[in-house]
Amino acid sequence: MPSESVPPAMEAIRLWTGVECPNAAGRRSLDDLPALIAEFEALRGTLVFEDEPSSFESALRAEAEPGA
C-alpha cells in the first residue's frame, strides 16, 4: 500500500524534471523516502563537520614537503 507521501513526491518529481514516474517499481521506491528522510532528521544536530577530517586536508598533509 503506497504511503500518503507518494503522490506529492511524484508530483514534485514531475514539476522539477518533467518526468512522470515510469513504472510500479519507481512508485514503490518512493515508499522508502519518508523513512529515509526521518533517518536524516534524527541525525540533525548530532553531526558536525569536525567529526571527521576532510579528505582535502588529509591529502594536503600527506603531500606536504618535509619541513614545510
Beta strands, then each sheet from edge to edge (+ up, - down):
end
